[in-house]
Amino acid sequence: MTRSDLVEELAARFGQFTQRDTESAVKNILDAIADALVRGHRIEIRGFGSFSVNHRRPRTGRNPRTGEAVQVPSKRVAHFKPGKALRTSVAASLAGTDAGTGSGTASPDGQ
């Protein structure tokens, strides 16, 4: 789902808000999350999940084309951990759609 898909979905669900109001609300929420992460804060949305910043140490990587060793510097990356309610609802929806396949993934021909 893209940002515009989310705006359309919310505008359709909540008819009292205009498309412009919904777009502004989604933008402001996402900007607030991004700003908090930039400041190093953790965001927790009960029933959905939490966003935090993880630190990755420097490491030696490989250029996939040449195989040459490349030094990758340390960095801070955004991390999302789904909450229990989200994990269970996704697992329940997958269990219903994958019934009988056994593997949890479908092959390209749908079998």
N, C-alpha and C positions, 0 to 999 in steps of 0.2 A: 504494500500500500504506500503510495506516495503522499506527500503533504497535501497536494490538491485533492487526492482521493479522500483523505481524512476530512478536509474542509467540506467537501461535497456531502459526505456521509453525515457529519454533524449538522450541517445546514438542513438536510432532509429530516433528520431525527428531531431537531428542535426548530419547528417552524416559526417560532416567535423571533428568531434571530435571522438577520439578513446574511447573505453570502459574505458581504464585506465585514460584518461584525464577527462572524465565525472565523474568517481568515485572519483577522486581527488577533483574536483570542488564541488561536493555534500558534501564530507567530510569536506572541508574547510569552506563552508557556514554554515553547521550545527555546526562545532566547534566554529566559530565566534559568532553564536547566543548563544551557551552555555556559552562561555567565557564572553560575555556581561551580560548575566543574572547572572552569578556568581558574577560579579562586582556590581550588583544591577542596571544595566542600563535597559532601556526600548527599545525594538526594534519595529519599525513600518514599515510595508511593505504595501505601498499604494495599495488599491484594494484587499489585501489579509487579513491582520489583524495585530494585535500587540501582542507581547509577553512582559510580565512583571513579576515581582516577588511580590507575595502577602505574607503578614505575617499572620499566623494563631496563635491565642492566645492559651495558655494552657487551657486544658479542662479535664473534667472527662468523660472517656469513659467506656464502658462495655466489658468484655470478653464475646464473643458470646457463648462460650461453657459452661462457669460456671456462667455467669451473674455477676461475681465479678467486682466491680468498679476498674478502672485502671486510673492512672493519665497520660494523654498524654501531653508531653511537647510542648512548642511553636515551631514553625518551619516556614521556608520560603519555599514557593512552587512556581513553575513556573505556569503561567496562560496565556492562549491564548484567545483573544477576536477577533472573526472574523470581518472583515471589511464589510461595507455595500454592496459592489459589490459581495463579496463571499456569504454573507447571501442571497442576492436576487437571485443569480444564483443557489444556492442550493435549495432555496424555489421554484423557477421556475421549476427545474428539478423534484422535488418531486411532484409538482402539476400536472405535466404531467404524471407521473407514477402512482399516486394514484387516478386518475380521476375515480369517481364512487364508491370508497370504503368508503368514508366519514370519516373514522377514522384516516387515515394517516399511519396505520400499517396494515400489512397483517397477517392473521392467518397462522399457520403452514401448513395447507392444501392448501394455496394459494388463499383463498377466502376472 
